[in-house]
Amino acid sequence: MAKNLALKATSTVYVYDINEAALQRISTEYPNLQVVRSVSELAEKTSTVITMLPESAHVEKVYEALLPNLDGSSRLIDSSTIDASVSKAVAEKVAEKGGSAFDAPVSGGTLGADAGTLTFMVGAPSTQAFETVKPVLSLMGKNVIYCGQNGSGQVAKLCNNMLLGISMIGVSEAMHLGTQLGMDPHLLASILNNSTGRCWSSDTYNPYPGVIPTAPASRDYTGGFSNKLMAKDLRLAMKAAEKCNTTPELGTMASKVYEKLSTTKNFDTLDFSSVFKVILKDV
């Protein structure tokens, strides 16, 4: 995402991360990016801040550091996947300082982030406010969708990731069954991707090693979207379901599967498509 901003933005792009190696890498590859040394410095230097963080607690902590430097021109865009109630709460605090906050979680994975083809699901104070941040998000994505008031972007993302977790398990089981019955994995994937079973987990992020060279499965499931993060998103989805007295059976099953992976040694940081290894009994 930072790379696409560096390549396409017409103004200065500032970056910050607690991971020094990540900062070193991105600043070396894109010298026009300027590294800052704290969250508060970021807020001092720019009116538009985009955050991408693992969990709700991290977002709350970072926003507390941003708040003292906000004013009426401030636009805070959070692309984390967190509890919708937290998105609403931090948006209210930003509004009290005169600024505008947006929950804008993404879909498309690391491949979409690299290609600049992400989908942004945006919760905003108003349609007018949404239009002010749409051009910035369009530098990193091809679909920027207004979902409604603050928190609604998170609702859309949790529903999407619940379905994603379910579909990845289903594709893993189908690929395993077919190859166990003697089919070539490349041929089987091609048939699925031209039939009614086609989905993103099959045609873009296939979990069978070697079927899609750019997918994490073809690099020992490293990189990508970790089992730990998928487990977190599914926990949030199950929490939201409980609040509205809904019991998604397949979502509950997927949540249990990824919760196990997130706490299994050597699996927590692997890409979520490594659930295929569970089907192989390789856990």
Backbone bond lengths (Angstrom), bond angles and torsions (degrees), N, CA, C in turn:
res aa  C-N    CA-C-N  psi(-1)  N-CA   C-N-CA  omega(-1)  CA-C   N-CA-C  phi
1 M - - - 1.457 - - 1.521 110.45 -
2 A 1.332 116.32 -43.67 1.464 120.29 178.08 1.523 110.82 -63.94
3 K 1.325 115.82 -36.79 1.465 120.14 179.04 1.524 110.74 -60.76
4 N 1.336 116.55 -46.36 1.460 119.70 -178.85 1.522 111.91 -67.11
5 L 1.326 117.54 -34.57 1.459 119.84 174.14 1.524 110.40 -64.19
6 A 1.338 115.87 -41.93 1.462 120.50 -179.70 1.524 111.57 -62.75
7 L 1.332 116.13 -36.96 1.459 120.87 -177.14 1.528 113.10 -79.03
8 K 1.341 116.88 -29.24 1.466 119.93 -169.36 1.521 115.59 -114.59
9 A 1.332 117.67 -24.68 1.462 119.73 -175.67 1.527 110.78 -70.64
10 T 1.331 116.04 145.93 1.464 120.54 -179.39 1.528 111.72 -95.33
11 S 1.321 117.23 -6.74 1.463 120.86 177.59 1.528 109.23 -116.58
12 T 1.311 116.10 173.40 1.469 121.18 -177.64 1.529 110.84 -64.98
13 V 1.321 115.80 137.24 1.458 121.93 177.14 1.525 108.01 -110.82
14 Y 1.337 115.88 122.33 1.453 122.12 178.50 1.527 108.70 -103.00
15 V 1.325 116.88 143.47 1.463 120.19 -179.33 1.523 110.51 -130.55
16 Y 1.328 114.68 146.97 1.455 120.62 175.15 1.523 109.20 -146.70
17 D 1.325 115.84 141.89 1.454 122.23 176.00 1.523 107.53 -156.52
18 I 1.324 116.52 148.70 1.469 118.65 175.98 1.527 110.55 -75.16
19 N 1.329 116.56 -13.24 1.462 122.12 178.40 1.534 108.44 -87.63
20 E 1.322 116.39 101.58 1.463 120.78 -177.11 1.530 112.11 -61.52
21 A 1.332 116.24 -36.12 1.470 119.75 -179.55 1.523 110.76 -63.24
22 A 1.335 116.15 -39.06 1.467 119.93 178.99 1.518 110.65 -65.49
23 L 1.330 117.10 -41.97 1.462 121.01 178.04 1.526 110.98 -62.89
24 Q 1.313 115.93 -43.23 1.460 120.51 -179.55 1.523 110.41 -62.04
25 R 1.325 115.96 -44.00 1.458 120.43 -177.63 1.527 111.49 -64.28
26 I 1.343 116.92 -49.16 1.460 119.68 -175.51 1.526 111.75 -69.04
27 S 1.330 117.39 -36.14 1.462 119.96 -179.13 1.526 111.53 -72.93
28 T 1.338 116.66 -28.74 1.460 120.21 176.81 1.525 110.72 -72.53
29 E 1.331 115.87 -41.08 1.459 120.40 -178.47 1.524 112.00 -73.78
30 Y 1.341 116.85 -31.32 1.465 120.81 -176.84 1.522 109.32 -132.36
31 P 1.349 116.50 84.94 1.468 121.42 -174.94 1.530 113.96 -60.28
32 N 1.327 118.43 -19.85 1.467 119.98 179.99 1.529 112.08 -76.17
33 L 1.318 117.42 -9.86 1.458 120.63 172.26 1.526 108.66 -77.95
34 Q 1.322 116.56 140.35 1.452 119.95 177.57 1.527 109.94 -111.23
35 V 1.306 115.88 125.12 1.458 121.89 -179.02 1.518 109.82 -84.57
36 V 1.332 116.92 134.28 1.463 121.56 172.35 1.525 107.79 -113.31
37 R 1.320 116.64 166.34 1.454 120.39 -170.96 1.526 115.00 -109.81
38 S 1.331 116.60 4.15 1.457 118.91 177.56 1.521 109.85 -160.52
39 V 1.334 115.77 161.44 1.454 120.98 177.14 1.522 110.41 -64.97
40 S 1.320 117.09 -40.84 1.463 120.10 -179.11 1.528 111.64 -64.52
41 E 1.330 117.20 -35.94 1.467 120.32 177.14 1.523 110.58 -64.67
42 L 1.324 115.62 -35.71 1.453 120.44 177.59 1.533 110.37 -59.95
43 A 1.333 116.10 -46.04 1.462 120.85 -179.22 1.521 111.61 -67.15
44 E 1.326 116.91 -29.57 1.462 120.54 178.79 1.521 112.14 -70.30
45 K 1.333 116.60 -32.14 1.457 121.00 -171.38 1.529 114.45 -93.26
46 T 1.344 117.96 -19.70 1.464 118.73 -175.92 1.518 110.63 -143.85
47 S 1.323 116.06 150.85 1.465 120.39 179.65 1.522 111.78 -90.60
48 T 1.337 117.57 -18.33 1.467 121.69 179.45 1.519 109.07 -112.57
49 V 1.333 116.22 116.32 1.465 121.52 -177.71 1.526 109.14 -120.19
50 I 1.328 116.55 128.73 1.465 122.52 177.98 1.520 108.11 -112.10
51 T 1.322 116.44 124.27 1.460 120.55 178.85 1.523 110.79 -113.56
52 M 1.326 115.26 147.17 1.473 122.05 176.41 1.521 106.37 -141.75
53 L 1.338 115.74 103.82 1.463 121.23 -170.15 1.524 111.00 -132.05
54 P 1.342 117.81 159.13 1.466 120.27 -173.41 1.524 115.71 -69.08
55 E 1.350 118.01 -45.12 1.462 119.11 -171.28 1.521 112.17 -141.45
56 S 1.334 115.12 169.88 1.464 121.96 -177.17 1.518 112.25 -54.61
57 A 1.328 117.58 -44.51 1.462 121.42 -177.45 1.518 112.02 -60.34
58 H 1.341 116.66 -35.87 1.460 120.30 179.08 1.527 110.55 -67.96
59 V 1.320 116.31 -40.20 1.468 120.36 178.81 1.527 110.49 -63.36
60 E 1.316 116.49 -45.96 1.468 120.35 179.64 1.525 111.23 -59.51
61 K 1.332 116.90 -41.81 1.461 121.23 -179.16 1.524 111.47 -66.26
62 V 1.318 117.00 -44.44 1.466 120.98 -179.14 1.529 110.47 -66.68
63 Y 1.324 116.98 -41.04 1.466 119.42 -179.97 1.530 111.37 -65.62
64 E 1.318 117.94 -33.63 1.461 120.29 175.81 1.523 110.65 -61.11
65 A 1.334 116.19 -35.72 1.466 120.59 178.54 1.524 111.68 -74.72
66 L 1.334 116.91 -28.49 1.462 120.82 -179.18 1.529 112.59 -79.49
67 L 1.323 116.77 -34.31 1.467 122.21 -170.96 1.531 115.26 -52.09
68 P 1.337 120.84 -43.94 1.467 119.59 -176.23 1.523 114.65 -59.81
69 N 1.319 118.00 -22.71 1.466 121.32 -176.04 1.529 113.65 -104.15
70 L 1.323 116.92 12.70 1.462 119.78 -178.06 1.524 111.72 -87.48
71 D 1.349 114.58 153.41 1.467 121.22 172.92 1.523 108.62 -149.02
72 G 1.303 116.96 -166.62 1.463 120.80 -175.44 1.512 115.13 -64.60
73 S 1.329 117.53 -17.82 1.474 120.08 -179.90 1.521 112.44 -92.56
74 S 1.321 116.71 -4.09 1.480 120.50 -174.03 1.518 112.10 -74.52
75 R 1.344 115.39 134.74 1.470 122.83 174.65 1.520 107.36 -129.33
76 L 1.324 116.14 114.18 1.464 121.82 -178.96 1.521 109.50 -108.55
77 I 1.325 115.16 117.76 1.458 122.01 -176.92 1.520 108.55 -112.93
78 D 1.315 116.97 116.26 1.459 120.21 -179.82 1.519 110.39 -106.00
79 S 1.329 115.87 115.76 1.463 121.28 -179.30 1.523 112.67 -99.78
80 S 1.330 116.56 15.16 1.461 120.98 173.91 1.525 109.19 -71.73
81 T 1.328 116.35 163.87 1.465 121.55 170.37 1.521 106.75 -107.43
82 I 1.339 115.79 108.37 1.464 120.82 -174.45 1.525 109.68 -138.90
83 D 1.320 115.96 -179.20 1.458 122.52 177.32 1.520 109.51 -63.62
84 A 1.330 117.10 131.24 1.465 121.51 -178.79 1.525 111.59 -58.81
85 S 1.326 117.33 -33.13 1.464 120.00 -179.74 1.528 111.23 -66.45
86 V 1.336 117.07 -32.25 1.465 120.57 177.46 1.525 109.75 -70.34
87 S 1.334 117.17 -40.40 1.466 120.64 176.65 1.524 110.89 -58.70
88 K 1.319 116.16 -42.56 1.463 120.39 178.76 1.523 111.11 -65.09
89 A 1.329 116.52 -41.67 1.466 120.87 -177.23 1.525 111.61 -65.76
90 V 1.337 117.51 -45.09 1.465 119.03 -179.23 1.521 110.52 -70.11
91 A 1.335 117.40 -31.35 1.464 120.82 177.26 1.527 110.58 -63.63
92 E 1.320 116.79 -38.44 1.462 120.86 178.20 1.526 110.99 -64.63
93 K 1.335 116.97 -40.38 1.464 120.35 178.76 1.526 111.36 -65.95
94 V 1.324 116.30 -38.76 1.463 120.33 178.21 1.528 109.79 -65.80
95 A 1.326 116.59 -41.94 1.463 121.22 179.92 1.529 111.14 -61.93
96 E 1.332 117.11 -35.52 1.466 121.10 178.16 1.523 111.78 -62.96
97 K 1.332 116.72 -26.05 1.463 121.47 177.77 1.521 111.57 -90.19
98 G 1.354 116.48 0.03 1.458 121.01 179.11 1.509 115.24 94.41
99 G 1.339 116.98 -5.08 1.456 120.67 -178.52 1.514 113.17 -91.59
100 S 1.321 115.94 -177.45 1.467 122.15 179.84 1.523 109.04 -124.08
101 A 1.335 115.67 136.19 1.466 120.59 179.32 1.522 109.83 -118.12
102 F 1.327 115.22 148.43 1.459 121.80 -177.09 1.525 108.90 -137.45
103 D 1.329 117.69 131.27 1.463 119.27 168.45 1.523 106.01 -94.20
104 A 1.339 115.98 123.00 1.465 121.39 -173.96 1.514 111.39 -137.80
105 P 1.343 118.10 60.49 1.461 120.11 177.89 1.529 110.63 -62.36
106 V 1.327 115.29 159.78 1.464 120.06 -172.71 1.520 112.03 -121.04
107 S 1.321 114.44 159.16 1.456 122.17 170.22 1.523 107.83 -132.77
108 G 1.325 115.44 146.36 1.461 119.77 -179.64 1.513 112.60 136.73
109 G 1.331 116.37 -12.21 1.454 120.17 176.12 1.517 113.51 67.59
110 T 1.333 114.68 -172.21 1.464 119.67 -178.84 1.528 111.69 -65.73
111 L 1.331 116.70 -29.56 1.470 119.60 178.25 1.519 110.21 -66.02
112 G 1.335 116.60 -43.58 1.456 120.79 179.09 1.518 112.22 -68.40
113 A 1.333 116.62 -36.49 1.462 120.38 178.02 1.522 110.29 -63.50
114 D 1.320 116.17 -43.33 1.459 120.70 -179.38 1.521 111.93 -66.81
115 A 1.324 116.34 -40.35 1.469 120.58 -177.08 1.522 113.17 -83.20
116 G 1.329 117.48 -9.38 1.461 120.16 -177.49 1.511 112.70 73.30
117 T 1.340 117.01 30.74 1.466 121.57 -176.33 1.522 112.28 -117.80
118 L 1.318 117.41 23.68 1.457 121.05 -179.15 1.527 112.00 -62.89
119 T 1.322 115.26 158.46 1.461 121.86 168.63 1.527 107.35 -105.65
120 F 1.322 116.70 126.42 1.460 122.18 177.03 1.516 109.15 -103.84
121 M 1.331 116.96 127.62 1.463 123.34 176.87 1.522 106.82 -106.34
122 V 1.330 117.13 109.97 1.457 120.43 -164.74 1.524 113.40 -111.48
123 G 1.328 114.81 125.14 1.451 121.84 168.15 1.522 107.08 -100.14
124 A 1.326 117.84 131.70 1.467 121.16 -172.55 1.526 111.18 -142.32
125 P 1.334 117.68 159.28 1.464 120.29 178.69 1.529 112.74 -62.66
126 S 1.349 116.92 -28.34 1.470 121.66 -179.27 1.522 108.83 -165.02
127 T 1.317 116.11 166.56 1.475 119.63 176.78 1.525 109.95 -64.81
128 Q 1.342 116.72 -34.67 1.464 120.23 179.43 1.524 110.68 -64.96
129 A 1.338 116.49 -42.60 1.463 120.11 178.05 1.525 110.43 -64.14
130 F 1.333 116.50 -39.91 1.462 120.85 178.17 1.522 111.09 -56.52
131 E 1.323 117.04 -42.60 1.468 120.65 -177.73 1.522 111.82 -63.67
132 T 1.328 117.90 -24.86 1.471 119.56 -179.61 1.525 112.55 -75.01
133 V 1.343 117.35 -25.09 1.471 119.52 -179.38 1.525 112.37 -103.05
134 K 1.316 117.59 -12.98 1.464 120.25 -178.85 1.532 112.56 -56.37
135 P 1.344 119.77 -42.61 1.473 118.84 179.39 1.525 113.34 -60.97
136 V 1.332 117.16 -36.21 1.469 120.42 179.56 1.521 109.87 -67.89
137 L 1.322 116.64 -46.29 1.462 120.33 -179.41 1.530 111.33 -65.91
138 S 1.313 116.64 -29.90 1.471 120.60 179.96 1.526 112.28 -67.21
139 L 1.329 117.62 -17.69 1.457 120.69 175.31 1.520 111.52 -70.23
140 M 1.341 115.96 -19.34 1.469 120.78 -176.55 1.521 112.99 -116.38
141 G 1.326 117.60 -10.68 1.459 120.13 -176.24 1.513 112.71 -143.53
142 K 1.326 115.71 161.48 1.464 120.37 177.97 1.515 112.24 -99.66
143 N 1.331 117.82 -17.12 1.462 122.04 178.41 1.525 108.75 -126.57
144 V 1.313 116.79 115.92 1.463 122.22 178.14 1.525 106.41 -121.91
145 I 1.334 116.08 108.09 1.463 121.47 -167.16 1.524 111.15 -115.68
146 Y 1.316 116.24 127.35 1.462 121.27 175.48 1.524 108.17 -80.62
147 C 1.330 115.93 120.48 1.468 121.18 -175.80 1.525 113.03 -101.21
148 G 1.334 117.40 -14.01 1.456 120.84 -177.57 1.515 110.89 130.73
149 Q 1.328 116.45 -156.00 1.458 122.20 -177.29 1.535 112.04 -64.97
150 N 1.335 115.97 167.25 1.465 121.18 178.81 1.528 111.09 -49.87
151 G 1.317 115.59 133.32 1.459 122.12 -177.91 1.507 112.89 102.64
152 S 1.330 117.30 -24.49 1.465 120.05 -176.51 1.526 112.29 -72.11
153 G 1.331 116.91 -28.06 1.462 119.30 175.16 1.512 110.80 -63.49
154 Q 1.338 115.97 -38.62 1.456 120.38 178.76 1.527 111.68 -67.36
155 V 1.318 116.64 -37.30 1.469 120.14 177.71 1.530 109.89 -60.37
156 A 1.339 115.86 -46.45 1.468 120.25 179.66 1.527 111.09 -61.69
157 K 1.339 116.39 -42.07 1.461 120.05 -177.55 1.529 111.69 -67.26
158 L 1.334 117.55 -40.87 1.462 119.61 -179.71 1.525 110.89 -65.06
159 C 1.328 116.87 -39.06 1.469 119.62 176.71 1.524 110.20 -64.44
160 N 1.336 116.53 -42.26 1.464 120.44 179.27 1.523 110.92 -62.01
161 N 1.341 117.04 -46.29 1.460 118.89 -176.05 1.522 113.03 -72.68
162 M 1.331 117.05 -27.56 1.459 118.59 172.91 1.532 109.47 -63.10
163 L 1.325 116.14 -45.21 1.465 120.37 178.24 1.525 110.97 -65.29
164 L 1.335 116.60 -38.17 1.460 120.84 179.33 1.523 111.47 -62.04
165 G 1.338 116.30 -44.86 1.462 119.80 178.57 1.521 111.64 -61.20
166 I 1.333 115.70 -42.65 1.462 120.57 178.68 1.525 110.93 -63.21
167 S 1.340 116.41 -46.22 1.471 120.17 -176.23 1.523 111.92 -67.13
168 M 1.341 117.39 -34.79 1.460 119.24 179.70 1.525 110.87 -66.46
169 I 1.327 116.60 -38.58 1.469 119.57 176.18 1.525 109.85 -64.94
170 G 1.329 116.80 -42.45 1.462 120.66 -179.97 1.517 112.86 -63.62
171 V 1.332 117.08 -43.40 1.468 120.39 178.69 1.528 109.99 -65.36
172 S 1.326 116.66 -39.27 1.473 120.31 178.47 1.525 110.61 -60.71
173 E 1.318 116.74 -43.78 1.466 120.19 179.93 1.530 111.07 -66.52
174 A 1.339 117.05 -39.92 1.468 120.40 -179.87 1.529 111.28 -66.45
175 M 1.351 116.16 -43.20 1.461 119.53 179.89 1.529 110.84 -66.01
176 H 1.311 116.34 -37.65 1.460 119.58 179.17 1.519 110.95 -67.69
177 L 1.323 116.90 -46.05 1.463 120.68 -179.51 1.521 111.12 -60.63
178 G 1.325 116.46 -47.68 1.461 120.12 -177.60 1.516 113.08 -62.27
179 T 1.319 116.47 -43.57 1.467 119.22 -179.25 1.524 111.57 -71.81
180 Q 1.331 116.86 -32.06 1.469 119.66 175.53 1.526 110.91 -65.48
181 L 1.334 115.47 -29.08 1.466 120.20 178.83 1.526 112.48 -88.47
182 G 1.329 115.87 7.20 1.459 119.76 171.48 1.509 117.30 103.92
183 M 1.333 119.24 1.42 1.454 120.10 -179.34 1.521 111.51 -81.18
184 D 1.321 114.70 146.27 1.464 120.67 173.01 1.526 108.31 -68.64
185 P 1.349 119.91 132.08 1.466 121.21 -176.27 1.523 113.85 -62.21
186 H 1.340 117.60 -35.66 1.459 120.35 179.11 1.536 110.71 -66.94
187 L 1.329 115.61 -42.43 1.463 119.56 178.98 1.519 110.50 -66.10
188 L 1.321 116.67 -44.09 1.459 120.47 -179.49 1.530 110.50 -61.04
189 A 1.335 116.61 -45.30 1.468 120.08 179.43 1.525 110.53 -61.80
190 S 1.317 116.65 -40.17 1.466 120.41 178.94 1.526 111.18 -62.34
191 I 1.329 116.63 -40.99 1.466 120.54 178.78 1.531 110.43 -66.16
192 L 1.316 116.94 -46.00 1.464 120.40 178.60 1.524 111.12 -58.95
193 N 1.334 115.64 -40.42 1.458 120.03 -175.30 1.523 113.25 -77.49
194 N 1.319 116.32 -5.23 1.468 120.78 174.27 1.529 110.76 -118.48
195 S 1.331 114.48 18.28 1.458 120.50 -179.09 1.530 109.50 -132.23
196 T 1.316 116.07 -173.58 1.457 120.57 -173.73 1.529 113.94 -71.37
197 G 1.331 117.12 -11.46 1.458 120.01 178.11 1.522 113.81 -84.47
198 R 1.342 116.42 -1.80 1.471 120.18 -176.09 1.526 111.55 -60.48
199 C 1.333 115.78 136.30 1.465 122.60 173.37 1.523 107.43 -158.53
200 W 1.322 116.51 172.49 1.467 121.49 -177.42 1.518 111.29 -60.80
201 S 1.324 116.81 -36.88 1.466 120.75 -179.74 1.520 111.80 -65.16
202 S 1.323 116.31 -19.61 1.458 120.34 179.93 1.528 112.35 -100.24
203 D 1.354 117.01 -46.87 1.471 118.09 -171.57 1.525 114.41 -88.79
204 T 1.335 118.05 -16.68 1.458 120.65 -177.94 1.519 112.82 -119.44
205 Y 1.329 117.08 -30.54 1.463 122.06 -169.57 1.520 110.59 -132.74
206 N 1.326 115.62 35.83 1.463 120.08 -172.78 1.532 112.00 -52.97
207 P 1.346 117.52 131.92 1.464 121.13 -174.73 1.523 115.20 -79.42
208 Y 1.353 117.24 -7.16 1.471 119.09 -179.70 1.530 108.64 -82.46
209 P 1.331 118.86 123.81 1.464 121.79 -177.31 1.526 112.91 -55.08
210 G 1.328 115.73 130.50 1.456 121.70 175.04 1.512 115.88 90.38
211 V 1.331 117.94 -14.09 1.472 119.54 -178.37 1.525 110.48 -68.46
212 I 1.326 116.90 -44.16 1.467 121.48 176.36 1.530 107.26 -121.43
213 P 1.333 118.06 108.77 1.469 121.45 -173.37 1.522 114.29 -56.22
214 T 1.341 117.86 -31.25 1.461 120.67 -176.37 1.526 113.53 -87.50
215 A 1.323 117.55 -7.44 1.467 121.01 -177.72 1.529 110.37 -80.24
216 P 1.346 117.74 151.68 1.471 120.57 178.90 1.517 114.07 -55.05
217 A 1.342 117.81 -29.46 1.464 120.17 179.87 1.520 111.81 -59.11
218 S 1.329 116.25 -25.57 1.466 120.23 -178.14 1.523 112.54 -88.42
219 R 1.327 116.65 0.96 1.471 120.43 174.27 1.525 109.71 -130.91
220 D 1.322 115.20 44.69 1.471 122.57 177.95 1.523 112.40 59.41
221 Y 1.329 116.32 30.46 1.470 123.07 174.96 1.531 113.21 63.94
222 T 1.326 116.86 23.40 1.466 119.41 176.48 1.526 109.46 -87.40
223 G 1.331 115.36 157.35 1.455 119.61 -177.33 1.525 109.96 73.41
224 G 1.289 116.75 -169.46 1.466 120.64 176.16 1.513 113.18 77.79
225 F 1.328 115.79 -148.91 1.461 123.82 -174.39 1.522 108.17 -106.78
226 S 1.320 116.93 113.68 1.463 120.62 -168.47 1.522 113.70 -71.37
227 N 1.325 113.99 156.59 1.470 120.26 173.71 1.529 110.80 -57.92
228 K 1.321 116.48 -35.33 1.459 121.08 -179.78 1.530 110.93 -62.61
229 L 1.347 116.06 -41.64 1.460 119.53 179.82 1.530 111.54 -73.40
230 M 1.329 117.27 -37.18 1.464 119.25 177.18 1.528 109.95 -64.33
231 A 1.315 117.15 -40.60 1.461 120.79 177.99 1.523 110.38 -61.34
232 K 1.331 116.55 -41.19 1.464 121.18 178.54 1.523 110.89 -62.34
233 D 1.332 117.11 -45.45 1.470 120.71 -179.50 1.525 111.48 -63.92
234 L 1.325 116.28 -39.26 1.466 119.64 179.56 1.531 111.58 -70.47
235 R 1.326 116.85 -33.17 1.468 119.09 173.50 1.523 110.34 -62.19
236 L 1.328 116.59 -42.40 1.464 120.62 178.40 1.526 110.70 -63.55
237 A 1.339 116.85 -40.11 1.466 120.66 178.72 1.520 110.81 -64.15
238 M 1.328 116.43 -41.99 1.468 119.87 179.69 1.534 110.75 -67.87
239 K 1.319 117.10 -35.65 1.461 121.16 176.90 1.527 110.17 -64.54
240 A 1.331 115.97 -42.14 1.463 120.31 178.78 1.528 111.00 -66.32
241 A 1.337 116.69 -38.73 1.464 121.09 178.80 1.525 110.77 -63.20
242 E 1.324 115.16 -40.71 1.465 119.77 179.87 1.528 111.06 -63.29
243 K 1.337 116.28 -38.08 1.464 120.66 -179.33 1.527 112.24 -62.73
244 C 1.342 116.14 -31.06 1.470 118.81 -178.79 1.529 111.73 -107.41
245 N 1.343 115.81 21.00 1.464 122.05 174.90 1.528 113.10 56.67
246 T 1.332 115.13 43.20 1.457 121.78 178.31 1.526 109.09 -118.50
247 T 1.329 116.58 139.90 1.467 120.49 178.83 1.527 109.75 -123.60
248 P 1.342 118.26 91.50 1.464 120.86 177.90 1.525 110.34 -75.74
249 E 1.326 117.27 110.64 1.466 120.49 -172.70 1.529 112.64 -64.52
250 L 1.329 117.22 -48.72 1.465 119.05 -179.94 1.522 110.97 -70.09
251 G 1.332 116.77 -34.56 1.456 120.10 176.35 1.511 111.44 -63.14
252 T 1.317 116.76 -40.73 1.462 121.34 177.73 1.521 110.80 -63.67
253 M 1.343 116.51 -42.42 1.465 120.70 178.13 1.526 110.68 -62.73
254 A 1.337 116.81 -45.77 1.465 120.38 -179.78 1.521 111.01 -62.63
255 S 1.325 116.04 -38.57 1.459 120.40 178.85 1.525 110.97 -60.99
256 K 1.325 117.19 -41.81 1.461 121.13 179.30 1.535 111.27 -65.91
257 V 1.330 116.14 -39.97 1.471 120.30 179.81 1.522 110.44 -62.58
258 Y 1.339 116.53 -47.73 1.463 119.11 -176.80 1.522 112.34 -75.56
259 E 1.326 116.99 -26.44 1.455 119.09 174.51 1.524 109.74 -63.71
260 K 1.343 116.40 -40.21 1.464 120.53 177.53 1.526 110.69 -63.40
261 L 1.343 116.45 -44.85 1.463 119.95 -179.31 1.526 111.42 -64.15
262 S 1.338 116.40 -36.46 1.466 120.26 -177.02 1.520 112.70 -68.59
263 T 1.325 115.96 -17.33 1.468 120.00 -179.70 1.529 111.94 -114.48
264 T 1.327 116.42 11.58 1.462 121.27 178.76 1.520 109.72 -98.62
265 K 1.320 116.93 127.70 1.453 121.78 -177.89 1.523 111.08 -54.37
266 N 1.329 115.59 135.02 1.462 124.62 179.24 1.529 113.53 73.07
267 F 1.326 117.79 2.08 1.457 120.29 178.07 1.528 112.78 -113.25
268 D 1.325 117.62 -22.78 1.460 119.36 -173.11 1.518 113.53 -59.30
269 T 1.329 117.85 -36.22 1.463 120.79 -177.92 1.529 113.56 -95.99
270 L 1.326 118.11 -5.42 1.462 120.08 177.18 1.527 110.49 -69.79
271 D 1.319 116.42 156.56 1.455 121.05 176.54 1.522 110.67 -60.79
272 F 1.330 116.26 149.09 1.464 119.92 -174.90 1.521 113.41 -64.68
273 S 1.344 118.52 -16.65 1.464 120.30 175.52 1.524 111.55 -70.55
274 S 1.340 117.30 -10.16 1.463 120.34 176.44 1.522 111.81 -68.27
275 V 1.338 117.06 -2.56 1.466 119.78 171.79 1.529 109.76 -57.31
276 F 1.331 116.71 -22.86 1.466 121.27 175.18 1.528 111.08 -55.55
277 K 1.328 116.66 -34.83 1.459 120.75 179.97 1.524 111.13 -68.07
278 V 1.324 116.55 -24.84 1.467 120.33 175.74 1.516 109.46 -67.58
279 I 1.335 115.34 -41.16 1.466 120.67 178.76 1.538 109.49 -61.70
280 L 1.342 115.41 -34.06 1.466 120.68 179.07 1.536 111.78 -79.24
281 K 1.337 116.49 -3.09 1.469 121.99 -175.26 1.528 110.03 64.35
282 D 1.335 115.69 32.14 1.471 121.18 -176.31 1.521 110.02 -105.05
283 V 1.334 117.05 47.06 1.471 122.62 -178.80 1.525 109.43 -115.18
